[in-house]
Amino acid sequence: MRPVNVTGMGSHAHAPVPVLVLAAIGVVFGDIGTSPLYALKECFSPEHGIPFSEGAVMGIISMIVWSLILIVTVKYVVFVLRADNNGEGGVLSLMALAMRATRSDRHKITTGLLMLGALGACMLLGESVITPAISVLSAVEGLEVITPDLKRYVIPITLVIVILLFYVQSYGTAAVGRWFGPIMLVWFSALAVFGIINIWQNPMILKAVSPYYAAAFIHEHALQAYIVMGSVVLAVTGVEALYLDMGHFGRKPVRLAWLLVTLPALLANYFGQGALLLSNPQAAENPFFLMVPEFLLWPMVVLATAATVIASQAVISGAFSLANQGILLGFLPRMQILHTSETERGQIYMPMVNWVLLVLVIFTVIQFRESGNLAAAYGISVTTTMLITTSMLSVVMYNEWKIKPVFVVLLVAMFFVLDFSFWTANLIKVKDGGWYPLGLGAICFVMLTTWYKGRRLLRERVVADSIRLSDFVSALLAHPPHRVEGTAVFLTAHIDFVPVALLHNLKHNRVLHERVIFLKLSIWDVPYVRDEERLTVSELGSNVYVIRSVHGSSSMA
């Protein structure tokens, strides 16, 4: 054996952090950033039967605040974002980390993690269909506020906006982020300003930062509090996009965008809405717009419309990352992947995924026709994925990060209680529309697992019917065939076995070229290896060598 290691390629250039933070604000946080439009309003929906009181306002605001702190900040920003698979995030990357952290002989555990990862990916793909439909529909339905005569134009205008939104994806995440980032920065600034104005008028609402008010509300209205959890989750819907889109911008810009801009603006706005409700209980019908001064109402409607359209971007770019990881892990067939940035390798565009999503979103808009009809479907997919993320994170925390078991149990128990409460509260919505994302997820799950199992069976069959390369070379050296001029290249799925095409060539033509190259392209479960290129040369026999070159996510032998 003669190993030769070659390392090369300098470090990749990266865009400045402030630029990435601005782009992340536009791409990653659009979904969760528009939740103040409807989250608190839905919490006080008459269907929940919650008697309006000061304690109810304080309790629900406290529930929303601590959901943002515990689920988004502690669970995802502090812990989950740490679980990056060489720069990539998302449930499939977490699955790959969890599988590598377990022992190879624990087949049942790795199989279970594999199925959990595939299910989580499918649930998120279902959410990628619903979010653009409901976001754009809810924005365009604002036309009905101007005059009911415009209602017949809602569907056509929605379809036009959806088509344009998916069309601009080909320009890349960075370009889209440059367009959307400044708009969302203005949006979050407006959230903070209007929230602070209302807090100033009734600062008592700041007491809701204490979890005592959430606990008291749950104790006093146990059943209603459980049901309202299905609306509280709207405040954190889009959190999985935060983890998925980490590969587009990196961990640090996403964390900075959340901690410095998004979280303070959301907290200020929810506190502001709560302060308004304490002063004016009638504002519960639409606390967001009623907290805005009348002379700024129309500009805020326009800004809100732009923000809700932008909210779709988080799940679209996340779907690209998810599909890319699915290919790398063997769940999807290979398809065209376009890298849209010269500095950030995680920023990609996948035409096939983009147009399939567009068709499904158009179908969803035409089928449901109103955002209210889709509201029941919102949240089931992401809460299912949140549960799956917690399960796999526990494996990574214990086996990979070597955190003490007692701390793993405490953290996972806290996350699991929150996730399970949200998930079960959303199950109530299944008959009212929640069946749709579950159906999409089930179809996707069958497709992904079928492809994965089919590839495995084919690989096993090829190995069983093939001849080992070492035995083949020994036979050739003992009985050399007639050699002809030229170079022959044979594609092979297994470098240790002889390609079937070569055997057929020998059988029928009884000749062998002077130079024979076996070419194998393999995809790892690691998205890519940064800044590294390796070349290994091994001598298999007399003048017979195996050359392995590894660069990025591909290997050639």
PAZASE-907389 format. One line per field, with one value per residue (C-alpha): residue number from 1; residue in one letter; x, y, z. Coordinates in steps of 0.5 Angstrom, whole numbers, plus 2048, in hexadecimal, padded with zeros to 3 digits. Example, Ala and Ser with C-alpha at 12.3 -4.5 7.8 and 13.67 -1.06 7.14 Angstrom:
<sites>
i c(1,2)
aa c(A,S)
x c(819,81B)
y c(7F7,7FE)
z c(810,80E)
</sites>
This chain:
<sites>
i c(1,2,3,4,5,6,7,8,9,10,11,12,13,14,15,16,17,18,19,20,21,22,23,24,25,26,27,28,29,30,31,32,33,34,35,36,37,38,39,40,41,42,43,44,45,46,47,48,49,50,51,52,53,54,55,56,57,58,59,60,61,62,63,64,65,66,67,68,69,70,71,72,73,74,75,76,77,78,79,80,81,82,83,84,85,86,87,88,89,90,91,92,93,94,95,96,97,98,99,100,101,102,103,104,105,106,107,108,109,110,111,112,113,114,115,116,117,118,119,120,121,122,123,124,125,126,127,128,129,130,131,132,133,134,135,136,137,138,139,140,141,142,143,144,145,146,147,148,149,150,151,152,153,154,155,156,157,158,159,160,161,162,163,164,165,166,167,168,169,170,171,172,173,174,175,176,177,178,179,180,181,182,183,184,185,186,187,188,189,190,191,192,193,194,195,196,197,198,199,200,201,202,203,204,205,206,207,208,209,210,211,212,213,214,215,216,217,218,219,220,221,222,223,224,225,226,227,228,229,230,231,232,233,234,235,236,237,238,239,240,241,242,243,244,245,246,247,248,249,250,251,252,253,254,255,256,257,258,259,260,261,262,263,264,265,266,267,268,269,270,271,272,273,274,275,276,277,278,279,280,281,282,283,284,285,286,287,288,289,290,291,292,293,294,295,296,297,298,299,300,301,302,303,304,305,306,307,308,309,310,311,312,313,314,315,316,317,318,319,320,321,322,323,324,325,326,327,328,329,330,331,332,333,334,335,336,337,338,339,340,341,342,343,344,345,346,347,348,349,350,351,352,353,354,355,356,357,358,359,360,361,362,363,364,365,366,367,368,369,370,371,372,373,374,375,376,377,378,379,380,381,382,383,384,385,386,387,388,389,390,391,392,393,394,395,396,397,398,399,400,401,402,403,404,405,406,407,408,409,410,411,412,413,414,415,416,417,418,419,420,421,422,423,424,425,426,427,428,429,430,431,432,433,434,435,436,437,438,439,440,441,442,443,444,445,446,447,448,449,450,451,452,453,454,455,456,457,458,459,460,461,462,463,464,465,466,467,468,469,470,471,472,473,474,475,476,477,478,479,480,481,482,483,484,485,486,487,488,489,490,491,492,493,494,495,496,497,498,499,500,501,502,503,504,505,506,507,508,509,510,511,512,513,514,515,516,517,518,519,520,521,522,523,524,525,526,527,528,529,530,531,532,533,534,535,536,537,538,539,540,541,542,543,544,545,546,547,548,549,550,551,552,553,554,555,556,557)
aa c(M,R,P,V,N,V,T,G,M,G,S,H,A,H,A,P,V,P,V,L,V,L,A,A,I,G,V,V,F,G,D,I,G,T,S,P,L,Y,A,L,K,E,C,F,S,P,E,H,G,I,P,F,S,E,G,A,V,M,G,I,I,S,M,I,V,W,S,L,I,L,I,V,T,V,K,Y,V,V,F,V,L,R,A,D,N,N,G,E,G,G,V,L,S,L,M,A,L,A,M,R,A,T,R,S,D,R,H,K,I,T,T,G,L,L,M,L,G,A,L,G,A,C,M,L,L,G,E,S,V,I,T,P,A,I,S,V,L,S,A,V,E,G,L,E,V,I,T,P,D,L,K,R,Y,V,I,P,I,T,L,V,I,V,I,L,L,F,Y,V,Q,S,Y,G,T,A,A,V,G,R,W,F,G,P,I,M,L,V,W,F,S,A,L,A,V,F,G,I,I,N,I,W,Q,N,P,M,I,L,K,A,V,S,P,Y,Y,A,A,A,F,I,H,E,H,A,L,Q,A,Y,I,V,M,G,S,V,V,L,A,V,T,G,V,E,A,L,Y,L,D,M,G,H,F,G,R,K,P,V,R,L,A,W,L,L,V,T,L,P,A,L,L,A,N,Y,F,G,Q,G,A,L,L,L,S,N,P,Q,A,A,E,N,P,F,F,L,M,V,P,E,F,L,L,W,P,M,V,V,L,A,T,A,A,T,V,I,A,S,Q,A,V,I,S,G,A,F,S,L,A,N,Q,G,I,L,L,G,F,L,P,R,M,Q,I,L,H,T,S,E,T,E,R,G,Q,I,Y,M,P,M,V,N,W,V,L,L,V,L,V,I,F,T,V,I,Q,F,R,E,S,G,N,L,A,A,A,Y,G,I,S,V,T,T,T,M,L,I,T,T,S,M,L,S,V,V,M,Y,N,E,W,K,I,K,P,V,F,V,V,L,L,V,A,M,F,F,V,L,D,F,S,F,W,T,A,N,L,I,K,V,K,D,G,G,W,Y,P,L,G,L,G,A,I,C,F,V,M,L,T,T,W,Y,K,G,R,R,L,L,R,E,R,V,V,A,D,S,I,R,L,S,D,F,V,S,A,L,L,A,H,P,P,H,R,V,E,G,T,A,V,F,L,T,A,H,I,D,F,V,P,V,A,L,L,H,N,L,K,H,N,R,V,L,H,E,R,V,I,F,L,K,L,S,I,W,D,V,P,Y,V,R,D,E,E,R,L,T,V,S,E,L,G,S,N,V,Y,V,I,R,S,V,H,G,S,S,S,M,A)
x c(800,803,7FE,7FF,7FB,7FA,7F7,7F5,7F0,7F0,7EB,7E4,7E3,7DD,7D9,7D9,7D5,7D0,7CF,7CD,7C9,7C5,7C4,7C2,7BD,7B9,7BA,7BA,7B5,7AF,7AB,7AC,7AC,7A5,7A2,7A0,79B,796,799,796,790,78F,790,78A,786,77F,77F,784,77F,784,781,784,788,78E,791,78F,793,799,799,799,79E,7A2,7A1,7A3,7A9,7AC,7AB,7AF,7B4,7B4,7B3,7B6,7BC,7BE,7BC,7BD,7C2,7C6,7C6,7C3,7C7,7CE,7CC,7CE,7D0,7D7,7D3,7CC,7C6,7BF,7BC,7C0,7C6,7C4,7C2,7C9,7CD,7C8,7CA,7D1,7D1,7CE,7D2,7D2,7CF,7C9,7C5,7BE,7C0,7C3,7BD,7B9,7BD,7BC,7B5,7B4,7B8,7B5,7AE,7B0,7B3,7AC,7A8,7AD,7AB,7A4,7A5,7A9,7A2,79E,7A2,7A2,79B,798,79D,79C,794,794,797,793,78D,78E,78B,784,785,786,77F,77C,77B,783,781,781,788,78B,78D,78F,794,796,798,79C,7A0,7A1,7A4,7A8,7AB,7AD,7B0,7B5,7B8,7BC,7C0,7C3,7C2,7C7,7C3,7BC,7BF,7C2,7BB,7B7,7BC,7BB,7B3,7B3,7B8,7B3,7AE,7B1,7B3,7AB,7A9,7AE,7AC,7A4,7A6,7AA,7A5,79F,7A3,7A5,79D,79C,7A3,79F,7A0,7A7,7A5,7A3,7AB,7AA,7A8,7A3,79E,79E,79E,798,794,795,793,78D,78B,78E,789,789,791,792,78E,791,798,796,796,79C,7A0,79F,7A4,7A9,7A7,7AD,7B2,7B4,7B6,7BB,7BF,7BE,7C0,7C7,7CA,7C9,7CC,7CF,7CE,7D1,7CD,7C6,7C7,7C9,7C3,7BF,7C2,7C3,7BD,7B8,7B7,7B7,7B2,7AD,7AD,7AC,7A6,7A3,7A3,7A0,79A,799,79A,794,790,790,78E,789,786,782,789,789,786,78C,792,797,794,790,797,799,797,792,796,79B,796,796,79E,79E,799,79E,7A4,7A0,79E,7A5,7A8,7A3,7A5,7AC,7AA,7AA,7B1,7B3,7B0,7B2,7B9,7B8,7B5,7BB,7C0,7BC,7BB,7C3,7C4,7BF,7C3,7CA,7C7,7C4,7BC,7BB,7BE,7C3,7C1,7C4,7C7,7C9,7CE,7CB,7D1,7D8,7DA,7D5,7D4,7CE,7CA,7C7,7C1,7BD,7B9,7B5,7B3,7B2,7AD,7AA,7A8,7A5,7A0,79E,79D,799,795,794,792,78D,78A,78A,788,789,78E,789,788,790,790,78E,794,799,79E,79D,7A3,7A8,7A6,7A7,7AE,7AF,7AE,7B2,7B8,7B7,7B8,7BE,7C1,7C1,7C5,7CA,7CB,7CC,7D1,7D4,7D5,7D6,7D1,7D0,7C9,7C6,7C6,7C4,7BE,7BC,7BD,7B9,7B4,7B3,7B3,7AE,7A9,7A8,7A9,7A4,79F,79F,79F,799,795,796,793,78C,78D,78E,786,786,78C,792,791,794,79B,79B,798,79E,7A3,7A1,7A1,7A8,7AA,7A8,7AC,7B2,7B3,7B1,7B7,7BC,7BA,7BA,7C1,7C3,7C0,7C3,7CA,7CA,7C8,7CE,7D2,7D0,7D0,7D7,7DE,7E3,7E8,7EE,7EC,7EB,7F2,7F5,7F2,7F4,7FB,7FB,7F8,7F9,7F4,7F5,7F7,7F5,7F6,7F2,7EF,7E9,7E5,7DF,7DA,7DA,7D5,7DA,7E2,7E3,7E0,7E0,7DB,7D7,7D8,7DF,7DE,7D9,7DF,7E4,7DE,7DC,7E3,7E8,7EC,7EE,7F1,7F8,7F5,7EE,7EB,7E6,7E2,7DE,7DA,7D7,7D3,7D4,7CF,7D4,7D2,7D9,7E0,7E2,7E9,7EB,7ED,7F1,7F4,7F6,7F9,7FA,7FD,7F9,7FD,803,802,7FA,7F9,7F3,7F2,7ED,7EC,7E7,7E5,7DF,7D9,7DB,7E1,7E4,7E7)
y c(800,807,80C,813,819,820,825,82C,831,837,839,83C,843,845,84B,850,84E,854,853,84B,84E,852,84D,848,84D,84D,846,842,846,848,842,843,84B,84B,847,84E,84F,849,845,849,84A,843,842,846,843,842,83B,839,83C,840,845,84B,84E,851,84B,847,84D,84C,845,844,84A,846,83F,843,846,840,83C,840,840,838,835,83A,83D,838,832,834,83A,837,830,82D,832,82F,829,82B,825,829,82F,82C,82C,829,823,81E,821,820,819,818,81A,816,810,811,812,80B,805,801,7FB,7FE,7FC,7FE,804,807,804,808,80E,80E,80D,813,817,816,817,81E,820,81E,822,828,827,827,82D,830,830,833,839,83C,83B,83D,843,846,845,848,84E,84F,84E,855,858,856,85B,860,85E,857,858,856,84F,84C,84E,84B,844,847,84C,847,842,848,849,842,841,847,845,83E,841,846,840,83E,845,841,842,848,84C,84B,84C,853,855,852,854,85B,85A,855,85A,860,85B,859,860,862,85C,85E,866,864,85F,864,86A,865,863,86A,86B,865,862,85D,858,857,853,84E,84C,848,841,841,844,83F,83A,83D,83D,836,834,839,837,830,82E,834,835,82E,830,837,834,832,83A,83C,837,83C,841,83C,839,839,838,831,836,839,833,831,837,837,834,83A,840,83C,83B,842,846,843,843,84A,84C,849,84B,852,854,84F,84D,854,856,850,851,858,857,852,856,85C,858,855,85C,85F,859,85B,862,860,859,85A,85B,853,852,855,857,858,85D,861,862,866,86E,86F,874,86E,868,868,868,863,85F,85F,85D,857,855,855,852,84C,84B,84B,846,840,841,83E,837,837,838,833,82E,82F,82D,827,824,825,821,81C,81B,81B,816,811,813,816,815,81A,820,827,82B,832,836,83D,840,841,842,83D,836,835,83A,835,835,82F,830,829,82A,832,830,82A,82E,834,82F,82C,833,835,82F,831,838,836,830,834,83B,83E,83F,83D,836,835,838,831,82E,832,830,828,827,82B,829,822,824,827,821,81D,822,821,81A,81A,820,81B,816,81B,81F,818,814,81A,820,81B,820,81C,818,81C,822,81F,81C,823,827,822,821,828,829,822,825,82B,828,823,828,82C,825,822,829,829,822,825,829,822,822,829,829,826,820,824,825,81E,81B,81F,81C,815,815,818,813,80D,810,811,80B,807,80A,809,802,800,803,7FF,7F9,7FA,7FB,7F5,7F1,7F4,7F2,7EB,7EA,7ED,7EB,7EE,7F2,7EF,7E8,7EB,7EE,7E8,7E4,7E9,7E9,7E1,7E1,7E8,7E9,7ED,7F4,7FA,801,806,808,805,808,804,807,803,803,7FF,800,7F9,7F5,7F5,7F9,7F4,7F8,7F6,7EF,7EF,7F3,7ED,7E8,7EA,7EE,7EA,7F0,7F5,7FC,7FE,803,801,806,805,80B,80B,811,811,816,816,817,81D,823,825,825,82D,82F,828,823,81C,818,811,80C,804,7FF,7F9,7F5,7F5,7FC,7FC,802,804,80C,80F,817,81A,821,824,81F,81B,816,812,80C)
z c(800,7FE,801,7FF,802,7FE,802,7FE,7FD,801,805,802,802,806,805,80B,811,811,80A,80C,812,80E,808,80E,811,80A,808,80F,813,80F,811,819,818,815,81B,81F,819,81B,821,827,823,822,82A,82C,826,829,827,82D,832,836,83A,839,83F,842,844,83D,83A,83E,83E,836,835,83A,836,830,833,836,830,82C,832,833,82C,827,82B,830,82C,825,825,82B,82A,824,81F,823,81F,818,813,811,810,80E,812,812,815,810,812,819,817,814,81A,81F,81A,81B,822,823,823,81C,81F,822,81B,81E,821,81B,817,81B,81B,813,813,818,814,80D,811,813,80C,809,80F,80D,806,807,80B,805,801,806,808,801,800,807,807,800,801,808,805,7FF,802,805,7FF,802,807,802,7FE,7FE,7F7,7F6,7F9,7F2,7F1,7F7,7F4,7ED,7F0,7F5,7F0,7EC,7F2,7F4,7ED,7ED,7F4,7F1,7EB,7EF,7F2,7EC,7EE,7F4,7FC,7FC,7F7,7FA,801,7FF,7FC,802,808,808,808,80D,811,811,813,819,81B,81A,81E,824,823,824,829,82D,82C,82F,835,837,838,83C,83F,843,83E,83F,845,840,83F,845,844,84A,846,841,846,84A,843,842,849,848,841,840,83A,837,838,835,82F,82E,82E,826,825,829,825,81F,823,822,81B,816,81B,817,812,816,817,810,80D,811,80B,807,80C,811,819,81B,816,818,81F,81F,81B,820,826,824,81F,81F,826,829,824,825,82C,82C,827,82B,832,82E,82C,833,835,830,833,83A,838,833,833,82C,829,829,822,81F,824,81F,81B,820,824,81E,81E,819,814,813,812,80B,80A,80F,80B,805,809,80D,806,803,80A,809,802,804,80A,804,803,809,807,800,801,807,802,7FD,803,805,7FE,7FD,804,802,7FB,7FF,804,7FF,800,7F9,7F2,7F0,7ED,7EA,7F0,7EE,7F3,7F3,7F7,7F6,7FD,801,7FE,802,7FE,7F8,7F4,7F1,7EB,7EC,7F3,7F2,7EC,7F0,7F6,7F1,7EE,7F5,7F8,7F2,7F3,7FB,7F9,7F4,7F9,7FF,7FC,803,808,80E,80B,80B,812,815,811,814,819,819,814,818,81F,81D,81A,821,825,820,821,828,828,823,827,82D,82A,827,82E,832,82D,829,82D,833,838,83F,83F,844,840,83A,83D,840,83A,835,83A,83A,833,832,836,833,82C,82E,830,82A,826,829,829,822,821,822,81C,818,815,814,80F,812,80E,808,80B,80E,807,803,809,808,800,801,806,802,7FC,800,804,7FD,7FA,7FF,800,7F9,7F8,7FE,7FB,7F4,7F7,7FB,7F5,7F1,7F6,7F6,7EF,7EE,7EE,7F3,7F0,7F3,7F1,7EA,7EA,7EC,7E6,7E1,7E4,7E3,7DC,7D9,7D3,7CD,7CE,7C9,7C9,7CC,7D3,7D5,7DB,7DE,7E3,7EA,7F0,7F4,7F3,7F6,7F1,7E9,7E5,7E1,7DB,7DB,7DC,7D6,7D2,7D4,7D2,7CC,7C9,7CD,7CD,7D3,7D1,7D3,7D9,7DC,7E1,7E6,7E8,7EE,7F0,7F7,7FC,803,809,80A,806,804,807,808,805,804,7FE,7FF,7FA,7FC,7F7,7F9,7F5,7F4,7F0,7EB,7E7,7EA,7EE,7F2,7F2,7F7,7F6,7FB,7FB,7FD,7FE,7F8,7F8,7F1,7F1)
</sites>
